[in-house]
Amino acid sequence: RSGSAAQAVAAGGGNALVVEMKDMYGKLAWQSQAPLAAQLGTNASDNLTAQAVQALSQTSDLYLVARIKCFRDPVLARNWIGSIMTRGGNVWFDITGLGWTSPANSQAVEYLSALCGELADMGFDEVVLDCAGYPNAGETKVLATSDNRPEDRTVPVSAFLARISEELAAKDVKLGVYTDETLLPGDEALSGLTATVLATHVDRVWLDPKAGADQYAALLSAAGWEELAPRLVARYTPVSGGSWYS
């Protein structure tokens, strides 16, 4: 918003800028035209961030990345839009006291689809989905199994990513997913974001420092990913000379 982004990236030795456009409280950094944004009051008070992104996309060579929190959304959760529940019938809260919505909920998926489309039109080169599956930390053992959180969580998560990937590809925008989950060989993951799901639908995987880069590299390669180095984005230290972020 201040116009200093390009200089900050250059000073950091990078060529890309990540802008948080939807935070963990469900708030947007722009004024979306999605009806649910106005209904729930999640819009920003102005469009200055969107205007700054548009200006950068037209005047710089920066690779622009929009980061959005997906299903970790207390606004959707408290409005009973796909709320993740406990076995006792209560809304579930994570370790920071925030509620989540479900990748199986059509209203939540429609909302996120609309937001991603607007970000693509804004000038971003990539959209990175954070919390793109089910909760994988905290008191997950009390979570209920239901239509919102089925036994096989990969099914709704895969369907969601397939939809967003197709819609972004039509606008020549890449899809990334940010993850902090430790993955093991096989098709089990609390979030539903298995290596197979990621390799099938996602252009790039951004790793939290808690996630093992070597483990992800091995599992994604085994799942069919090619040209892995630029597609696996680690913090500070790139994998085999690939992409990094700070």
C-alpha positions as CSV (number, residue, x, y, z in Angstrom):
1,R,0.0,0.0,0.0
2,S,2.9,2.3,0.7
3,G,4.7,1.5,-2.6
4,S,7.8,0.0,-0.9
5,A,7.1,-3.7,-1.7
6,A,9.3,-4.0,-4.8
7,Q,12.3,-2.4,-2.9
8,A,11.8,-4.7,0.0
9,V,11.8,-7.8,-2.2
10,A,14.9,-6.7,-4.0
11,A,16.6,-6.0,-0.7
12,G,15.8,-9.5,0.4
13,G,17.3,-11.1,-2.7
14,G,13.9,-12.3,-4.1
15,N,11.8,-11.9,-7.2
16,A,8.4,-12.6,-5.8
17,L,6.0,-10.9,-3.4
18,V,3.5,-12.7,-1.2
19,V,0.5,-10.7,-0.1
20,E,-2.0,-11.9,2.6
21,M,-5.4,-11.3,1.1
22,K,-7.6,-13.4,3.6
23,D,-6.4,-13.8,7.1
24,M,-7.1,-16.4,9.8
25,Y,-10.0,-14.3,11.2
26,G,-11.8,-14.5,7.8
27,K,-11.1,-10.8,7.0
28,L,-10.3,-9.8,3.4
29,A,-7.7,-7.3,2.3
30,W,-10.0,-6.0,-0.5
31,Q,-13.6,-5.3,-1.2
32,S,-14.9,-8.5,-2.8
33,Q,-18.0,-8.7,-5.0
34,A,-18.9,-12.1,-3.6
35,P,-22.4,-11.7,-2.0
36,L,-21.3,-13.6,1.1
37,A,-18.5,-11.1,1.8
38,A,-21.0,-8.3,2.2
39,Q,-23.4,-10.4,4.1
40,L,-20.9,-11.5,6.7
41,G,-19.0,-8.2,6.8
42,T,-15.6,-9.6,5.8
43,N,-14.7,-6.9,3.3
44,A,-11.9,-4.5,3.8
45,S,-12.8,-0.8,4.4
46,D,-11.1,0.2,1.2
47,N,-9.5,-1.2,-2.0
48,L,-6.1,0.3,-1.6
49,T,-4.3,-3.1,-1.4
50,A,-6.1,-4.3,-4.5
51,Q,-5.1,-1.2,-6.4
52,A,-1.5,-1.6,-5.2
53,V,-1.4,-5.2,-6.5
54,Q,-2.9,-4.1,-9.8
55,A,-0.3,-1.4,-10.2
56,L,2.6,-3.8,-9.4
57,S,1.3,-6.3,-11.9
58,Q,1.3,-3.7,-14.6
59,T,4.6,-1.9,-13.8
60,S,7.0,-4.5,-12.3
61,D,8.4,-7.9,-13.1
62,L,7.5,-9.2,-9.6
63,Y,5.9,-12.6,-9.4
64,L,2.8,-11.8,-7.3
65,V,1.4,-14.4,-4.9
66,A,-1.9,-14.1,-3.0
67,R,-2.1,-16.0,0.2
68,I,-5.5,-16.8,1.7
69,K,-6.6,-18.8,4.7
70,C,-9.3,-21.1,3.4
71,F,-11.2,-23.3,5.9
72,R,-9.8,-21.8,9.0
73,D,-12.5,-19.2,9.1
74,P,-14.2,-18.3,12.3
75,V,-16.7,-16.0,10.5
76,L,-18.1,-18.9,8.4
77,A,-17.9,-21.2,11.4
78,R,-20.0,-19.0,13.7
79,N,-22.5,-18.5,11.0
80,W,-23.1,-22.2,10.6
81,I,-21.6,-22.4,7.2
82,G,-20.0,-25.9,7.2
83,S,-18.9,-25.6,10.8
84,I,-16.6,-28.3,12.0
85,M,-18.1,-29.9,15.1
86,T,-17.0,-32.1,18.0
87,R,-18.5,-35.5,18.7
88,G,-20.4,-33.8,21.6
89,G,-22.3,-31.5,19.2
90,N,-20.3,-28.3,19.8
91,V,-18.5,-26.1,17.4
92,W,-14.8,-27.1,17.4
93,F,-12.1,-24.6,18.1
94,D,-8.4,-24.9,17.3
95,I,-5.5,-24.1,19.7
96,T,-5.9,-20.3,19.0
97,G,-9.6,-20.4,19.7
98,L,-10.7,-20.2,16.0
99,G,-13.4,-22.2,14.3
100,W,-13.1,-24.0,10.9
101,T,-15.5,-24.6,8.1
102,S,-15.6,-27.7,5.8
103,P,-14.2,-28.4,2.3
104,A,-17.4,-30.5,1.9
105,N,-19.7,-27.5,2.3
106,S,-20.8,-26.1,-1.0
107,Q,-21.4,-22.6,0.2
108,A,-17.9,-22.3,1.7
109,V,-16.4,-23.7,-1.5
110,E,-18.4,-21.3,-3.7
111,Y,-17.3,-18.4,-1.6
112,L,-13.6,-19.4,-1.8
113,S,-13.9,-20.0,-5.5
114,A,-15.3,-16.5,-6.0
115,L,-12.5,-15.0,-4.0
116,C,-9.8,-16.9,-5.9
117,G,-11.3,-15.8,-9.2
118,E,-11.2,-12.1,-8.1
119,L,-7.5,-12.5,-7.0
120,A,-6.6,-13.9,-10.4
121,D,-8.3,-11.0,-12.1
122,M,-6.5,-8.6,-9.8
123,G,-3.1,-9.5,-11.3
124,F,-1.7,-12.2,-9.1
125,D,0.4,-14.9,-10.8
126,E,-0.3,-17.5,-8.1
127,V,-2.8,-18.1,-5.3
128,V,-1.5,-20.0,-2.3
129,L,-4.2,-21.7,-0.2
130,D,-3.4,-22.0,3.5
131,C,-5.6,-24.3,5.7
132,A,-6.8,-25.8,2.5
133,G,-8.1,-29.0,4.2
134,Y,-9.3,-30.1,7.6
135,P,-7.7,-29.3,11.0
136,N,-4.5,-31.3,11.6
137,A,-3.4,-29.8,15.0
138,G,-4.9,-29.4,18.4
139,E,-7.7,-31.6,19.9
140,T,-8.5,-33.3,16.7
141,K,-9.4,-36.5,18.5
142,V,-12.7,-35.0,19.5
143,L,-13.8,-34.1,16.0
144,A,-17.0,-35.7,14.8
145,T,-17.3,-37.8,11.6
146,S,-20.1,-36.4,9.5
147,D,-21.0,-35.1,6.1
148,N,-18.9,-32.1,6.8
149,R,-15.9,-34.3,7.9
150,P,-16.2,-37.7,6.3
151,E,-14.1,-40.7,7.1
152,D,-12.2,-40.3,3.8
153,R,-11.3,-36.6,4.0
154,T,-9.3,-36.8,0.8
155,V,-12.5,-36.8,-1.3
156,P,-13.9,-33.3,-0.5
157,V,-10.4,-31.8,-0.3
158,S,-9.5,-33.3,-3.7
159,A,-12.7,-32.0,-5.2
160,F,-12.1,-28.6,-3.9
161,L,-8.5,-28.4,-5.2
162,A,-9.6,-29.8,-8.5
163,R,-12.1,-27.0,-8.9
164,I,-9.9,-24.2,-7.9
165,S,-7.0,-25.5,-10.0
166,E,-9.2,-25.7,-13.1
167,E,-10.6,-22.2,-12.5
168,L,-7.2,-20.6,-12.0
169,A,-5.6,-22.5,-14.9
170,A,-8.3,-20.9,-17.2
171,K,-6.9,-17.5,-16.1
172,D,-3.2,-18.6,-16.4
173,V,-2.7,-18.4,-12.6
174,K,-0.9,-21.1,-10.6
175,L,-2.3,-22.9,-7.6
176,G,-0.2,-23.3,-4.5
177,V,-0.9,-24.9,-1.1
178,Y,0.8,-24.0,2.1
179,T,1.2,-26.9,4.6
180,D,2.6,-27.5,8.1
181,E,1.6,-31.2,8.3
182,T,4.1,-34.0,8.7
183,L,3.3,-36.5,5.9
184,L,4.0,-40.2,6.0
185,P,3.9,-42.7,3.1
186,G,0.3,-43.7,2.3
187,D,-3.1,-42.1,1.8
188,E,-3.7,-40.9,5.4
189,A,-3.5,-37.3,6.5
190,L,-5.6,-35.5,9.1
191,S,-6.0,-32.6,6.7
192,G,-6.9,-34.7,3.7
193,L,-3.9,-33.2,1.9
194,T,-2.0,-36.4,1.1
195,A,0.9,-36.5,-1.3
196,T,-1.3,-38.0,-4.0
197,V,-3.9,-35.2,-3.6
198,L,-1.2,-32.5,-3.7
199,A,0.6,-34.0,-6.7
200,T,-2.6,-34.4,-8.6
201,H,-4.1,-30.9,-8.3
202,V,-1.4,-28.4,-7.1
203,D,1.2,-26.5,-9.0
204,R,3.4,-25.7,-6.0
205,V,3.6,-26.7,-2.4
206,W,4.8,-24.2,0.2
207,L,6.3,-25.7,3.3
208,D,6.1,-24.4,6.8
209,P,9.4,-24.9,8.7
210,K,7.7,-27.7,10.7
211,A,7.1,-29.7,7.6
212,G,10.0,-31.9,6.4
213,A,11.3,-30.7,3.0
214,D,13.1,-34.0,2.3
215,Q,10.0,-36.0,3.2
216,Y,7.8,-34.0,1.0
217,A,10.2,-34.1,-1.9
218,A,10.4,-37.9,-1.7
219,L,6.6,-38.4,-1.4
220,L,5.6,-35.9,-4.1
221,S,8.2,-37.4,-6.4
222,A,6.8,-40.9,-5.8
223,A,3.3,-39.5,-6.4
224,G,4.3,-38.4,-9.9
225,W,5.6,-34.8,-9.5
226,E,8.2,-33.8,-12.1
227,E,10.5,-30.7,-12.0
228,L,10.2,-30.8,-8.2
229,A,12.8,-28.2,-7.2
230,P,11.0,-25.0,-8.4
231,R,7.6,-26.4,-7.3
232,L,8.5,-27.2,-3.7
233,V,9.0,-23.9,-1.8
234,A,10.9,-24.1,1.5
235,R,11.6,-21.4,4.0
236,Y,15.1,-19.8,3.6
237,T,16.9,-23.0,2.3
238,P,15.7,-24.2,-1.1
239,V,15.4,-27.9,-1.9
240,S,18.1,-28.8,-4.4
241,G,18.5,-25.3,-5.7
242,G,14.8,-24.6,-6.0
243,S,12.4,-21.9,-4.7
244,W,12.6,-20.4,-1.2
245,Y,10.7,-17.8,0.8
246,S,11.4,-15.7,3.9
